[in-house]
Amino acid sequence: MLSKLKSFLDDNVTIYNNNQFIINDPVSIPHKFSRKEDIEISGFLTALISWGNRPAILKSAQALMNMMGNQPYDFITSIEDNDLKPFTEFYYRTFNASDLLFLVEALKHIYVEKGGLEAVANHYYGQTGDIKGLITGLREELLNAPHLPRSEKHLANPAKGSAAKRINMFLRWMVRNDNKGVDFGLWRRIPASALMIPLDLHTGRVARQLGLLQRKQDDWKAVEELTAVLRKFDQEDPVKYDYALFGMGISGLSISIK
């Protein structure tokens, strides 16, 4: 049964893990850039607002890039107070201008003082040896910037049980390098084998239908449970199955293993 399930999942990875996946997905925003730092910053900000309706996500993420003159790295690192005026009108669902202004300042600190998102991620991964520690450390680093308490909810905290779907998705974009054209594979010091599944409503529902996940809540324990199962199918690249689970989840097709 396991071999049949693996074949089924592998087939669906092939269906979804290709350039066609990019078109309607948030990953299409960082794919508009070629400079490493632009990809990282656009990807990070896009990932943080990636919940809800995908067309709305793309519209808001592109609006953010436009506000930065479509040069996010140059904008972030040289920003002055006058540059922030357009940001005061921004909102996406519960993510508002105060959250955005905080993140702009936090990213400026990360890139000017800490060597960038990759350097910070490498530091905390090296220090803790796992993705949970990386996410927690990166979160604490970002929260060093002045912020309102309300902004903290937009930075997932797996130490308190959050599934951290959006940051795990961002890490998938940055780390995986399978030459399929979707993920970027820019960060080389964090192995794909360490990545954790970006668990959301779609992946969780399909995983439970297939018997891959028993836990009912979509929390960090569920992330650990599902990723551990997926490692049995591919120890070196377990989160490639995010394509299969998410793709089947949004397709609306009935799921059956023949």
C-alpha positions in Angstrom: 0.0 0.0 0.0 2.8 2.4 0.8 4.5 1.9 -2.5 1.2 2.5 -4.3 0.6 5.7 -2.3 4.2 6.9 -3.1 3.6 6.3 -6.8 0.3 8.2 -6.6 2.0 11.1 -4.8 5.0 11.1 -7.2 2.6 11.2 -10.2 0.8 14.3 -8.7 4.1 16.0 -7.9 4.9 15.7 -11.6 1.5 17.2 -12.6 1.9 20.3 -10.4 5.6 20.9 -10.0 6.3 22.8 -13.2 6.1 26.3 -14.7 2.3 26.2 -15.1 2.0 26.1 -11.3 3.7 29.5 -11.1 1.0 31.5 -13.1 -1.7 31.7 -10.4 0.5 31.1 -7.3 2.1 33.7 -5.0 5.5 32.4 -6.1 4.8 34.2 -9.4 5.7 37.5 -7.6 9.4 36.7 -6.8 9.7 35.1 -10.2 9.4 38.6 -11.7 12.9 39.4 -10.3 16.4 38.1 -11.1 18.5 39.7 -8.4 18.8 37.4 -5.4 17.9 40.0 -2.8 14.9 41.1 -4.8 13.7 37.5 -4.9 14.1 37.1 -1.2 12.4 40.3 -0.1 9.5 40.0 -2.6 9.1 36.4 -1.7 9.1 37.0 2.0 6.6 39.8 1.9 4.4 37.9 -0.5 4.5 34.8 1.6 3.5 36.8 4.7 0.2 37.9 3.1 -0.5 34.5 1.4 -3.8 33.6 2.9 -7.2 33.8 1.4 -8.1 34.3 -2.2 -5.1 33.8 -4.5 -6.0 36.6 -7.0 -6.4 39.0 -4.1 -3.0 37.9 -2.7 -1.3 38.5 -6.1 -3.0 41.9 -6.5 -1.9 43.1 -3.1 1.6 41.7 -3.4 2.1 43.4 -6.8 0.9 46.6 -5.3 3.6 46.3 -2.6 6.2 45.8 -5.3 4.9 48.8 -7.2 5.3 50.9 -4.0 8.9 49.9 -3.9 9.5 50.9 -7.5 9.8 47.1 -8.3 13.3 47.3 -6.8 12.6 45.9 -3.3 16.3 45.5 -2.2 17.3 49.0 -3.2 14.1 50.4 -1.7 14.5 48.6 1.6 18.2 49.4 2.1 18.0 53.1 1.2 14.5 54.0 2.5 13.7 57.4 3.9 10.6 58.6 5.7 9.2 60.3 2.7 9.3 57.0 0.8 6.9 55.5 3.3 3.9 57.7 2.5 2.2 55.3 0.0 2.5 52.5 2.6 0.2 54.2 5.0 -2.8 53.3 2.8 -1.9 49.7 2.4 -3.9 46.8 3.8 -4.7 43.2 3.0 -7.3 41.6 5.2 -5.9 41.9 8.8 -2.4 43.0 7.6 -2.4 46.8 7.7 -0.1 49.7 7.2 1.4 49.5 10.7 2.4 45.9 10.1 3.9 46.7 6.7 5.9 49.7 8.1 7.3 47.5 10.8 8.4 44.8 8.4 10.0 47.3 6.1 12.1 48.6 9.0 12.8 45.0 10.2 14.0 44.0 6.8 16.2 47.1 6.5 17.9 46.0 9.8 18.2 42.4 8.5 19.9 43.5 5.2 22.0 46.4 6.5 23.1 45.1 9.8 22.8 41.3 9.6 23.8 40.4 6.1 20.3 39.5 4.8 17.6 36.9 5.2 19.8 34.1 4.1 22.6 34.9 6.6 20.1 35.1 9.4 18.4 31.8 8.4 21.8 30.1 8.1 22.8 31.4 11.5 19.8 30.0 13.3 19.7 26.8 11.4 23.3 26.3 12.3 22.7 27.1 15.9 19.6 24.9 16.3 19.9 22.3 13.6 16.2 22.4 12.6 13.6 24.5 10.8 11.6 25.2 13.9 14.7 26.9 15.5 15.4 28.8 12.3 11.8 30.2 12.1 11.8 31.0 15.8 15.2 32.8 15.6 14.3 34.7 12.4 11.1 35.8 14.1 12.9 37.1 17.1 15.4 38.9 14.9 12.6 40.7 13.0 10.8 41.6 16.2 13.9 43.6 17.3 12.5 46.4 15.2 10.0 48.7 16.8 6.5 47.4 16.4 3.0 47.3 17.7 2.0 44.1 19.6 -0.6 43.4 16.8 2.1 42.9 14.2 3.5 39.9 16.0 0.6 37.7 14.9 1.8 38.0 11.3 5.1 36.2 12.2 4.3 32.6 12.9 5.7 31.1 16.1 6.1 27.3 15.9 7.4 27.4 19.5 3.8 28.2 20.5 2.3 25.6 18.2 1.7 27.5 14.9 1.9 25.5 11.7 3.9 28.4 10.2 2.5 27.6 6.8 3.6 30.8 5.1 7.2 30.9 6.3 7.6 27.2 5.5 6.4 28.0 2.0 8.9 30.8 1.7 11.7 28.4 2.9 10.6 25.9 0.3 10.9 28.6 -2.4 14.4 29.6 -1.2 15.9 26.2 -0.5 14.6 23.6 -2.9 16.5 23.2 -6.1 15.1 20.5 -8.4 15.5 22.4 -11.7 11.7 22.3 -12.3 11.4 26.1 -12.4 9.1 26.8 -9.5 11.4 26.9 -6.4 14.5 29.0 -6.6 17.1 27.0 -4.7 19.0 30.1 -3.7 20.0 29.1 -0.2 22.5 26.3 -0.3 23.5 25.7 3.3 20.1 24.5 4.4 19.3 21.1 3.0 15.9 20.3 1.4 15.8 17.3 3.7 15.3 19.6 6.7 12.4 21.5 5.3 8.9 21.1 6.9 5.6 20.8 5.0 3.7 24.1 4.5 0.5 22.8 6.1 -2.7 24.6 5.3 -6.4 23.7 4.9 -5.8 22.1 1.5 -2.8 20.0 2.3 -4.2 19.0 5.6 -7.5 17.9 4.2 -5.9 15.8 1.4 -3.3 14.3 3.7 -6.0 13.1 6.1 -8.1 11.7 3.2 -5.0 9.7 2.2 -4.3 8.5 5.7 -1.0 10.5 5.9 -2.0 12.6 8.8 -4.0 11.6 11.9 -3.9 14.8 14.0 -7.0 16.9 13.6 -5.5 20.4 14.2 -3.4 22.1 11.6 -0.6 23.0 14.1 3.1 22.4 14.4 2.6 18.9 15.8 0.7 18.1 12.6 3.5 19.6 10.5 6.0 17.3 12.3 3.7 14.3 11.9 3.0 14.8 8.2 6.6 15.7 7.3 7.8 12.5 9.1 5.5 10.4 6.9 6.6 12.2 3.7 10.2 11.5 4.6 9.4 7.8 4.3 8.7 8.5 0.6 11.6 10.8 0.0 14.1 11.4 2.8 16.1 14.0 0.9 13.2 16.1 -0.4 10.0 15.4 1.6 8.3 18.8 0.9 8.2 18.2 -2.8 4.9 16.4 -1.9 3.5 19.8 -1.0 2.8 20.2 -4.8 0.8 17.0 -4.8 -1.2 17.6 -1.6 -1.9 21.3 -2.3 -2.5 20.8 -6.0 -5.0 18.1 -5.4 -6.6 20.2 -2.6 -7.3 23.2 -4.9 -8.2 21.2 -7.9 -11.5 20.1 -6.5 -11.1 16.6 -8.1 -12.0 13.5 -6.2 -9.0 11.7 -4.8 -8.6 8.0 -5.4 -5.7 5.6 -5.6 -5.8 3.0 -8.2 
